[in-house]
């Protein structure tokens, strides 16, 4: 069982400093490959100017990876299609290209569904979707959670995003976040509370546990 992640930059052609954003994305992916090395079956790599993909051997880091990419690329919006399944070809660990299998097929289908839904104002505006051959009810629950997250994240301000990113990096140590940002702890707490971060954090941890228990 493998876990394929395909991501793309939303409305990339409308970004004025597109080349700079692409360079930033490459740097973020390098950090992901280094930090989550133990879970990576094939390293994350930019496959097109506005698209990238990677392959994991566990569900454990998936949410943390997409969260880190989203926060570090803000205000650029990123969409993610995730597929759980098999790989039918040889895997090149140094780059997630050239391989094929149901994991990638599912991920590609999900990223295409997200793109299609974003063209319709009445459709779900989620930025993350997963697909798998089994545990369909859990997949549906996960995708509902991702949809709500997208709604919460869409309301975050630039200051809140910076605060949340530091909280993620510091593993929710508010004193360390305050020290790194040069503010007092009470400001950190108020900022996180007003952003809806604690509800987001709780559901994130529960979903991580469910995915790990069901798929490993």
TORKOL-4160 file (C-alpha; in steps of 0.2 Angstrom, whole numbers, padded with zeros to 4 digits, m for minus):
216
<pt num="1" X="0000" Y="0000" Z="0000"/>
<pt num="2" X="0006" Y="0017" Z="m0005"/>
<pt num="3" X="0000" Y="0035" Z="m0003"/>
<pt num="4" X="0002" Y="0046" Z="m0018"/>
<pt num="5" X="0000" Y="0065" Z="m0016"/>
<pt num="6" X="m0002" Y="0077" Z="m0031"/>
<pt num="7" X="m0003" Y="0095" Z="m0028"/>
<pt num="8" X="m0005" Y="0110" Z="m0039"/>
<pt num="9" X="m0005" Y="0129" Z="m0038"/>
<pt num="10" X="m0022" Y="0137" Z="m0040"/>
<pt num="11" X="m0023" Y="0150" Z="m0054"/>
<pt num="12" X="m0004" Y="0149" Z="m0056"/>
<pt num="13" X="m0005" Y="0158" Z="m0073"/>
<pt num="14" X="m0013" Y="0174" Z="m0064"/>
<pt num="15" X="0002" Y="0175" Z="m0052"/>
<pt num="16" X="0013" Y="0190" Z="m0057"/>
<pt num="17" X="0029" Y="0183" Z="m0049"/>
<pt num="18" X="0026" Y="0165" Z="m0055"/>
<pt num="19" X="0044" Y="0161" Z="m0057"/>
<pt num="20" X="0048" Y="0166" Z="m0039"/>
<pt num="21" X="0033" Y="0156" Z="m0032"/>
<pt num="22" X="0039" Y="0141" Z="m0042"/>
<pt num="23" X="0056" Y="0143" Z="m0034"/>
<pt num="24" X="0048" Y="0144" Z="m0017"/>
<pt num="25" X="0038" Y="0128" Z="m0020"/>
<pt num="26" X="0054" Y="0119" Z="m0024"/>
<pt num="27" X="0062" Y="0125" Z="m0008"/>
<pt num="28" X="0047" Y="0120" Z="0002"/>
<pt num="29" X="0047" Y="0102" Z="m0006"/>
<pt num="30" X="0066" Y="0100" Z="m0002"/>
<pt num="31" X="0062" Y="0104" Z="0016"/>
<pt num="32" X="0047" Y="0091" Z="0016"/>
<pt num="33" X="0059" Y="0078" Z="0008"/>
<pt num="34" X="0072" Y="0081" Z="0022"/>
<pt num="35" X="0060" Y="0082" Z="0037"/>
<pt num="36" X="0049" Y="0067" Z="0032"/>
<pt num="37" X="0062" Y="0056" Z="0024"/>
<pt num="38" X="0058" Y="0041" Z="0034"/>
<pt num="39" X="0040" Y="0041" Z="0027"/>
<pt num="40" X="0045" Y="0045" Z="0009"/>
<pt num="41" X="0044" Y="0031" Z="m0004"/>
<pt num="42" X="0048" Y="0044" Z="m0018"/>
<pt num="43" X="0053" Y="0061" Z="m0015"/>
<pt num="44" X="0042" Y="0076" Z="m0019"/>
<pt num="45" X="0046" Y="0085" Z="m0035"/>
<pt num="46" X="0039" Y="0098" Z="m0046"/>
<pt num="47" X="0033" Y="0089" Z="m0061"/>
<pt num="48" X="0026" Y="0104" Z="m0071"/>
<pt num="49" X="0028" Y="0123" Z="m0068"/>
<pt num="50" X="0012" Y="0123" Z="m0056"/>
<pt num="51" X="0011" Y="0104" Z="m0051"/>
<pt num="52" X="0021" Y="0093" Z="m0040"/>
<pt num="53" X="0019" Y="0075" Z="m0033"/>
<pt num="54" X="0027" Y="0063" Z="m0020"/>
<pt num="55" X="0024" Y="0045" Z="m0014"/>
<pt num="56" X="0023" Y="0040" Z="0004"/>
<pt num="57" X="0024" Y="0023" Z="0013"/>
<pt num="58" X="0013" Y="0028" Z="0028"/>
<pt num="59" X="m0002" Y="0039" Z="0031"/>
<pt num="60" X="0006" Y="0046" Z="0047"/>
<pt num="61" X="0014" Y="0062" Z="0039"/>
<pt num="62" X="0001" Y="0066" Z="0026"/>
<pt num="63" X="m0009" Y="0079" Z="0035"/>
<pt num="64" X="0007" Y="0087" Z="0042"/>
<pt num="65" X="0014" Y="0088" Z="0025"/>
<pt num="66" X="0000" Y="0096" Z="0016"/>
<pt num="67" X="m0003" Y="0108" Z="0031"/>
<pt num="68" X="0016" Y="0113" Z="0030"/>
<pt num="69" X="0015" Y="0116" Z="0011"/>
<pt num="70" X="m0001" Y="0126" Z="0013"/>
<pt num="71" X="0006" Y="0137" Z="0027"/>
<pt num="72" X="0023" Y="0140" Z="0019"/>
<pt num="73" X="0016" Y="0144" Z="0002"/>
<pt num="74" X="0003" Y="0156" Z="0009"/>
<pt num="75" X="m0005" Y="0167" Z="0001"/>
<pt num="76" X="m0003" Y="0156" Z="m0014"/>
<pt num="77" X="m0017" Y="0143" Z="m0014"/>
<pt num="78" X="m0012" Y="0124" Z="m0016"/>
<pt num="79" X="m0024" Y="0110" Z="m0020"/>
<pt num="80" X="m0020" Y="0092" Z="m0016"/>
<pt num="81" X="m0027" Y="0075" Z="m0023"/>
<pt num="82" X="m0022" Y="0060" Z="m0012"/>
<pt num="83" X="m0023" Y="0042" Z="m0017"/>
<pt num="84" X="m0022" Y="0026" Z="m0007"/>
<pt num="85" X="m0017" Y="0011" Z="m0017"/>
<pt num="86" X="m0004" Y="0000" Z="m0025"/>
<pt num="87" X="0010" Y="0005" Z="m0037"/>
<pt num="88" X="0012" Y="m0007" Z="m0052"/>
<pt num="89" X="0029" Y="m0001" Z="m0058"/>
<pt num="90" X="0047" Y="0002" Z="m0051"/>
<pt num="91" X="0048" Y="0016" Z="m0039"/>
<pt num="92" X="0063" Y="0029" Z="m0041"/>
<pt num="93" X="0065" Y="0035" Z="m0023"/>
<pt num="94" X="0074" Y="0051" Z="m0029"/>
<pt num="95" X="0059" Y="0057" Z="m0038"/>
<pt num="96" X="0041" Y="0054" Z="m0039"/>
<pt num="97" X="0039" Y="0052" Z="m0058"/>
<pt num="98" X="0038" Y="0037" Z="m0070"/>
<pt num="99" X="0028" Y="0026" Z="m0057"/>
<pt num="100" X="0010" Y="0020" Z="m0060"/>
<pt num="101" X="m0003" Y="0012" Z="m0051"/>
<pt num="102" X="m0020" Y="0014" Z="m0042"/>
<pt num="103" X="m0012" Y="0026" Z="m0029"/>
<pt num="104" X="m0008" Y="0039" Z="m0043"/>
<pt num="105" X="m0024" Y="0035" Z="m0052"/>
<pt num="106" X="m0034" Y="0040" Z="m0037"/>
<pt num="107" X="m0023" Y="0055" Z="m0033"/>
<pt num="108" X="m0025" Y="0062" Z="m0051"/>
<pt num="109" X="m0044" Y="0059" Z="m0051"/>
<pt num="110" X="m0045" Y="0069" Z="m0034"/>
<pt num="111" X="m0035" Y="0084" Z="m0040"/>
<pt num="112" X="m0046" Y="0084" Z="m0056"/>
<pt num="113" X="m0062" Y="0084" Z="m0046"/>
<pt num="114" X="m0056" Y="0098" Z="m0035"/>
<pt num="115" X="m0051" Y="0108" Z="m0051"/>
<pt num="116" X="m0068" Y="0105" Z="m0058"/>
<pt num="117" X="m0077" Y="0110" Z="m0042"/>
<pt num="118" X="m0068" Y="0126" Z="m0040"/>
<pt num="119" X="m0075" Y="0132" Z="m0057"/>
<pt num="120" X="m0093" Y="0131" Z="m0049"/>
<pt num="121" X="m0098" Y="0142" Z="m0035"/>
<pt num="122" X="m0111" Y="0130" Z="m0030"/>
<pt num="123" X="m0099" Y="0115" Z="m0028"/>
<pt num="124" X="m0088" Y="0110" Z="m0013"/>
<pt num="125" X="m0073" Y="0122" Z="m0013"/>
<pt num="126" X="m0062" Y="0110" Z="m0003"/>
<pt num="127" X="m0043" Y="0110" Z="m0007"/>
<pt num="128" X="m0040" Y="0092" Z="m0002"/>
<pt num="129" X="m0048" Y="0076" Z="m0007"/>
<pt num="130" X="m0043" Y="0058" Z="m0004"/>
<pt num="131" X="m0048" Y="0042" Z="m0013"/>
<pt num="132" X="m0046" Y="0023" Z="m0009"/>
<pt num="133" X="m0052" Y="0007" Z="m0015"/>
<pt num="134" X="m0059" Y="0002" Z="0003"/>
<pt num="135" X="m0066" Y="0010" Z="0019"/>
<pt num="136" X="m0077" Y="0021" Z="0008"/>
<pt num="137" X="m0086" Y="0028" Z="0024"/>
<pt num="138" X="m0070" Y="0034" Z="0032"/>
<pt num="139" X="m0064" Y="0042" Z="0015"/>
<pt num="140" X="m0081" Y="0051" Z="0015"/>
<pt num="141" X="m0078" Y="0057" Z="0033"/>
<pt num="142" X="m0060" Y="0063" Z="0029"/>
<pt num="143" X="m0066" Y="0072" Z="0014"/>
<pt num="144" X="m0080" Y="0081" Z="0024"/>
<pt num="145" X="m0067" Y="0086" Z="0037"/>
<pt num="146" X="m0055" Y="0093" Z="0023"/>
<pt num="147" X="m0070" Y="0103" Z="0016"/>
<pt num="148" X="m0073" Y="0111" Z="0033"/>
<pt num="149" X="m0054" Y="0114" Z="0035"/>
<pt num="150" X="m0054" Y="0123" Z="0019"/>
<pt num="151" X="m0068" Y="0134" Z="0025"/>
<pt num="152" X="m0058" Y="0138" Z="0041"/>
<pt num="153" X="m0042" Y="0141" Z="0032"/>
<pt num="154" X="m0049" Y="0152" Z="0019"/>
<pt num="155" X="m0053" Y="0165" Z="0033"/>
<pt num="156" X="m0036" Y="0165" Z="0041"/>
<pt num="157" X="m0027" Y="0182" Z="0039"/>
<pt num="158" X="m0008" Y="0183" Z="0035"/>
<pt num="159" X="m0004" Y="0186" Z="0054"/>
<pt num="160" X="m0014" Y="0171" Z="0059"/>
<pt num="161" X="m0006" Y="0160" Z="0046"/>
<pt num="162" X="0011" Y="0165" Z="0052"/>
<pt num="163" X="0006" Y="0162" Z="0070"/>
<pt num="164" X="m0001" Y="0145" Z="0066"/>
<pt num="165" X="0014" Y="0140" Z="0056"/>
<pt num="166" X="0025" Y="0144" Z="0071"/>
<pt num="167" X="0014" Y="0134" Z="0082"/>
<pt num="168" X="0015" Y="0119" Z="0070"/>
<pt num="169" X="0034" Y="0121" Z="0070"/>
<pt num="170" X="0035" Y="0123" Z="0089"/>
<pt num="171" X="0023" Y="0109" Z="0092"/>
<pt num="172" X="0010" Y="0120" Z="0100"/>
<pt num="173" X="0023" Y="0127" Z="0113"/>
<pt num="174" X="0015" Y="0144" Z="0115"/>
<pt num="175" X="0030" Y="0151" Z="0125"/>
<pt num="176" X="0042" Y="0146" Z="0111"/>
<pt num="177" X="0030" Y="0154" Z="0098"/>
<pt num="178" X="0030" Y="0170" Z="0108"/>
<pt num="179" X="0048" Y="0171" Z="0109"/>
<pt num="180" X="0051" Y="0167" Z="0091"/>
<pt num="181" X="0039" Y="0181" Z="0086"/>
<pt num="182" X="0044" Y="0193" Z="0099"/>
<pt num="183" X="0026" Y="0194" Z="0107"/>
<pt num="184" X="0019" Y="0189" Z="0123"/>
<pt num="185" X="0011" Y="0172" Z="0126"/>
<pt num="186" X="m0007" Y="0179" Z="0129"/>
<pt num="187" X="m0006" Y="0187" Z="0111"/>
<pt num="188" X="m0002" Y="0170" Z="0104"/>
<pt num="189" X="m0017" Y="0162" Z="0113"/>
<pt num="190" X="m0029" Y="0175" Z="0108"/>
<pt num="191" X="m0023" Y="0174" Z="0090"/>
<pt num="192" X="m0025" Y="0155" Z="0089"/>
<pt num="193" X="m0042" Y="0155" Z="0097"/>
<pt num="194" X="m0049" Y="0169" Z="0086"/>
<pt num="195" X="m0043" Y="0159" Z="0070"/>
<pt num="196" X="m0052" Y="0143" Z="0075"/>
<pt num="197" X="m0036" Y="0134" Z="0077"/>
<pt num="198" X="m0040" Y="0123" Z="0092"/>
<pt num="199" X="m0055" Y="0116" Z="0083"/>
<pt num="200" X="m0044" Y="0113" Z="0068"/>
<pt num="201" X="m0030" Y="0105" Z="0078"/>
<pt num="202" X="m0042" Y="0093" Z="0087"/>
<pt num="203" X="m0050" Y="0087" Z="0071"/>
<pt num="204" X="m0033" Y="0085" Z="0063"/>
<pt num="205" X="m0026" Y="0074" Z="0077"/>
<pt num="206" X="m0042" Y="0063" Z="0077"/>
<pt num="207" X="m0041" Y="0061" Z="0058"/>
<pt num="208" X="m0022" Y="0057" Z="0059"/>
<pt num="209" X="m0026" Y="0043" Z="0071"/>
<pt num="210" X="m0040" Y="0036" Z="0060"/>
<pt num="211" X="m0030" Y="0036" Z="0044"/>
<pt num="212" X="m0015" Y="0028" Z="0053"/>
<pt num="213" X="m0026" Y="0015" Z="0061"/>
<pt num="214" X="m0036" Y="0010" Z="0045"/>
<pt num="215" X="m0021" Y="0011" Z="0032"/>
<pt num="216" X="m0005" Y="0012" Z="0042"/>
